Amino acid sequence: MSTKEKDKTAETEETAAGGGKKKLIVIVLVVLLAAGAAAYFLLFSGSAKASAPTPGAVVKLDPVAVNLAGGGYLRIGVALQLTADADAKTLDGAKATDLVISSFSEAAPADVVGSRDALKKGLEKKIIAAYDGEVMGIYYTDYATQ
């Protein structure tokens, strides 16, 4: 190998090594940026959970008897867990009672006995949506099937 060829090979190796360092720096910066974004997201998404509504009064609705889809009936009573901002005196329980009847009248007797918690979760989601932030949960106060 001549001296010129050795010099060109050395320059090529130095250039390749310099390009490798630049790539490494870029990769490290991208990783640090991603880690910073993840930390920011975790810090501020945790504060959204901390701002969950404060429980207020519990309003007990009158129990209703619902005819089940496959025969038989269910006597069910529900209480609404209101948020602290909701006014228990002006809250109309008719929407919740209607949702109880429509939700459980579609259920079969086996579903009412076996899927009690699943039915409650579905009903709770419907009631919370219907009351636009005034209700944050429900409780069963009466639950009897025949």
C-alpha positions in Angstrom: 0.0 0.0 0.0 1.2 3.4 -0.8 1.3 6.4 1.5 -1.6 8.0 -0.3 -3.8 4.9 0.1 -2.9 4.7 3.8 -3.9 8.4 4.3 -7.2 7.9 2.4 -8.0 4.8 4.5 -7.2 6.6 7.7 -9.4 9.6 6.7 -12.2 7.2 5.8 -12.0 5.5 9.2 -11.9 8.8 11.1 -14.9 10.1 9.1 -16.8 6.8 9.8 -15.9 7.0 13.5 -17.1 10.7 13.6 -20.4 9.8 12.0 -20.9 7.0 14.5 -20.4 9.4 17.4 -22.9 11.8 15.9 -25.4 9.0 15.6 -24.8 7.9 19.2 -25.4 11.5 20.4 -28.6 11.8 18.4 -29.8 8.5 19.8 -29.0 9.5 23.4 -30.8 12.8 22.9 -33.9 11.1 21.5 -33.9 8.7 24.5 -33.6 11.5 27.0 -36.4 13.5 25.3 -38.7 10.4 25.3 -37.9 9.8 29.0 -38.6 13.5 29.8 -41.9 13.3 28.0 -42.9 10.1 29.8 -42.1 11.7 33.2 -44.1 14.8 32.3 -47.1 12.6 31.2 -46.9 10.5 34.4 -46.7 13.5 36.7 -49.6 15.4 35.1 -51.9 12.3 34.5 -51.6 11.5 38.2 -53.0 14.9 39.1 -56.1 14.2 37.0 -56.8 11.2 39.1 -56.3 13.2 42.3 -59.1 15.6 41.1 -61.8 12.8 41.3 -65.1 14.1 42.6 -65.7 14.4 46.3 -68.5 12.2 47.6 -71.6 14.0 48.8 -75.0 12.8 50.0 -76.5 9.4 49.2 -80.0 9.5 47.8 -82.1 6.3 48.2 -84.6 5.7 45.5 -87.8 3.6 46.0 -87.4 -0.1 45.1 -89.1 -1.2 41.9 -90.3 -4.6 40.6 -89.0 -5.4 37.1 -90.3 -8.2 34.9 -87.3 -10.2 33.6 -86.9 -11.2 29.9 -87.1 -14.9 30.5 -89.9 -14.8 33.1 -89.9 -14.1 36.8 -89.2 -10.7 38.4 -86.6 -8.8 40.2 -87.2 -6.4 43.1 -84.4 -3.9 43.0 -83.6 -0.8 45.0 -80.8 1.6 44.2 -79.2 4.5 46.1 -77.2 7.2 44.2 -73.9 8.4 45.5 -73.9 12.1 44.7 -70.9 14.3 44.3 -70.3 17.1 46.8 -71.4 19.7 44.1 -74.8 18.0 43.5 -77.9 19.1 45.3 -79.8 16.2 46.8 -83.0 18.2 47.3 -83.4 19.0 43.6 -82.1 15.7 42.1 -84.8 13.9 40.1 -84.5 10.1 40.6 -86.8 9.4 37.6 -83.9 9.1 35.1 -82.2 6.5 37.4 -85.4 4.5 37.9 -86.1 4.5 34.2 -82.5 3.2 33.5 -82.9 0.5 36.2 -86.2 -0.7 34.6 -84.8 -0.7 31.0 -81.5 -2.3 31.9 -82.9 -5.1 34.0 -86.0 -5.9 32.0 -83.7 -7.1 29.2 -81.9 -9.5 31.5 -82.7 -13.2 31.9 -83.2 -14.7 35.4 -79.9 -16.5 35.1 -78.1 -13.2 34.4 -79.7 -11.5 37.3 -78.5 -14.2 39.7 -75.1 -14.9 38.2 -74.0 -11.6 36.8 -75.1 -9.3 39.6 -71.9 -7.3 39.7 -71.5 -7.0 35.9 -75.1 -5.7 35.7 -74.4 -3.2 38.4 -71.3 -1.9 36.6 -73.2 -1.4 33.4 -76.1 0.3 35.2 -73.7 2.5 37.1 -72.1 3.7 33.9 -75.5 4.6 32.4 -76.6 6.5 35.5 -73.4 8.4 35.8 -73.6 9.5 32.2 -77.3 10.4 32.5 -76.6 12.8 35.5 -73.7 14.7 34.0 -71.3 14.7 37.0 -73.9 14.8 39.7 -73.7 11.1 40.5 -70.5 9.3 41.0 -71.7 5.8 41.9 -74.6 3.5 42.9 -75.4 1.0 45.6 -78.0 -1.8 45.7 -80.3 -1.3 48.6 -82.7 -4.1 47.7 -82.2 -7.1 45.3 -84.5 -10.1 45.3 -85.5 -12.4 42.5 -88.3 -14.8 42.0 
